[in-house]
Each structure stands twice: as C-alpha cells, then as structure tokens.
C-alpha cells in the first residue's frame, strides 16, 4: 500500500507501472493521474472512463504510449484507490477474462476487508 501526502493510499491487487513496458513518459503520466485520484479528483474522458461492468465505482485509466495503449482498472473507495489490474490493451474491448478476474479480485478484497 502506498500513501501520498494527505491522500488516499493505493492498494495494488495486481500489476505495476514500470519502465519497461511503459515508456518513461507514460509511467510519469500514469503516476500523475494516480496521484490525482489519491487526492480525491474525479477523472473523466479522455483519461478515465467508468467500468460499471466490473463493479460500482470502478473505472479504467487510459494511458496511450508509443509502445501501445495501457489500461489501469481501479475502484475508488472512501479510504483508498484499489488497483485491480494493469495491462496492455490490444483490442477495442476490454477482454472478458480481465473483467471476470477483476470482479473476483474485488470480491476477495471485500471479503478480506469486511466490506
């Protein structure tokens, strides 16, 4: 769990943002957007879009990079930003396997934390 100064911690259930595969510029963009989320900002398109199919308060951060498009699936809770997955997007649609895996991770996390 990582906490920004005065913000919500990031709870990483899966994935990381590092170079490679992210370029240095894409890694900085991802870090900047995650910091905004930690500080309570609500992001919209083109940076983030809702993903209600995964669950309530779930979204997809969109990071376009020279090496491709990356996505960070996350949920904003009152006390944390929960990172569900980080992946390179290869098709228009988010793969069903990613959606189902994120739903399972959320169930397990909620069971563990008593939510």
C-alpha positions as CSV (number, residue, x, y, z in Angstrom):
1,X,0.0,0.0,0.0
2,X,1.4,3.4,-1.0
3,X,0.1,6.6,0.5
4,X,0.6,10.1,-1.0
5,X,1.0,13.1,1.3
6,X,-2.6,13.8,2.6
7,X,-4.2,11.5,0.1
8,X,-5.7,8.0,-0.1
9,X,-3.4,5.1,-0.3
10,X,-3.1,3.0,-3.4
11,X,-3.9,-0.7,-2.8
12,X,-2.3,-2.8,-5.5
13,X,-4.2,-6.1,-6.0
14,X,-2.4,-6.7,-9.3
15,X,0.1,-5.1,-11.7
16,X,2.6,-2.3,-11.5
17,X,3.6,0.7,-13.6
18,X,7.3,0.5,-14.5
19,X,9.6,1.1,-17.4
20,X,9.6,-1.1,-19.5
21,X,6.9,-1.9,-20.7
22,X,5.7,1.7,-20.1
23,X,7.9,4.4,-21.6
24,X,9.2,6.9,-19.1
25,X,6.7,9.5,-20.3
26,X,3.8,7.0,-19.9
27,X,4.9,6.0,-16.5
28,X,5.0,9.6,-15.4
29,X,1.5,10.2,-16.8
30,X,0.2,7.2,-15.0
31,X,1.8,8.3,-11.8
32,X,0.4,11.8,-12.2
33,X,-3.2,10.5,-12.8
34,X,-3.0,8.1,-9.9
35,X,-1.9,10.9,-7.6
36,X,-4.9,13.0,-8.7
37,X,-7.1,10.1,-7.8
38,X,-5.4,9.8,-4.4
39,X,-6.1,13.4,-3.8
40,X,-9.8,13.0,-4.5
41,X,-10.0,14.2,-8.1
42,X,-12.7,12.7,-10.3
43,X,-11.3,11.9,-13.7
44,X,-13.3,11.7,-16.9
45,X,-12.6,11.1,-20.6
46,X,-10.1,11.1,-22.2
47,X,-8.1,9.9,-19.1
48,X,-10.6,7.7,-17.4
49,X,-13.9,6.0,-18.2
50,X,-16.4,4.2,-15.9
51,X,-16.4,0.4,-15.9
52,X,-19.7,-0.5,-14.2
53,X,-19.5,-4.0,-15.7
54,X,-16.6,-4.6,-13.2
55,X,-18.4,-3.1,-10.3
56,X,-19.6,0.2,-8.6
57,X,-17.0,3.0,-8.5
58,X,-14.8,1.1,-11.0
59,X,-13.0,2.9,-13.8
60,X,-10.3,2.4,-16.4
61,X,-7.4,4.8,-16.6
62,X,-6.3,5.2,-20.2
63,X,-2.6,5.6,-20.9
64,X,-1.6,5.9,-24.5
65,X,2.1,5.2,-25.1
66,X,4.4,4.9,-28.1
67,X,4.5,1.1,-27.4
68,X,0.7,0.8,-27.3
69,X,-2.3,1.5,-25.1
70,X,-2.2,0.6,-21.4
71,X,-5.1,0.4,-19.0
72,X,-5.2,0.5,-15.3
73,X,-8.5,-0.8,-13.8
74,X,-9.3,0.7,-10.4
75,X,-12.0,1.3,-7.9
76,X,-12.3,4.5,-5.8
77,X,-13.2,3.7,-2.2
78,X,-13.7,6.2,0.6
79,X,-10.4,5.2,2.2
80,X,-8.3,4.0,-0.8
81,X,-7.8,3.7,-4.5
82,X,-7.8,0.0,-5.3
83,X,-5.8,-1.1,-8.3
84,X,-7.3,-4.2,-9.9
85,X,-5.1,-4.7,-12.9
86,X,-2.6,-3.1,-15.2
87,X,-2.4,-4.4,-18.8
88,X,-1.6,-3.5,-22.4
89,X,-4.8,-3.1,-24.4
90,X,-4.7,-5.0,-27.7
91,X,-8.3,-4.8,-28.8
92,X,-11.2,-2.3,-28.7
93,X,-13.0,-4.1,-26.0
94,X,-11.6,-5.0,-22.6
95,X,-11.2,-8.8,-22.6
96,X,-13.9,-10.7,-20.7
97,X,-11.2,-12.6,-18.9
98,X,-9.8,-9.4,-17.4
99,X,-13.3,-8.2,-16.4
100,X,-14.0,-11.5,-14.6
101,X,-10.6,-11.6,-12.9
102,X,-11.1,-8.1,-11.6
103,X,-14.6,-8.9,-10.3
104,X,-13.1,-11.9,-8.4
105,X,-10.2,-9.8,-7.0
106,X,-12.8,-7.2,-5.8
107,X,-14.9,-10.0,-4.1
108,X,-11.8,-11.4,-2.4
109,X,-10.6,-7.9,-1.3
110,X,-14.0,-7.0,0.0
111,X,-14.3,-10.3,1.9
112,X,-10.8,-9.8,3.4
113,X,-11.5,-6.2,4.4
114,X,-15.1,-6.9,5.6
115,X,-16.7,-4.5,3.1
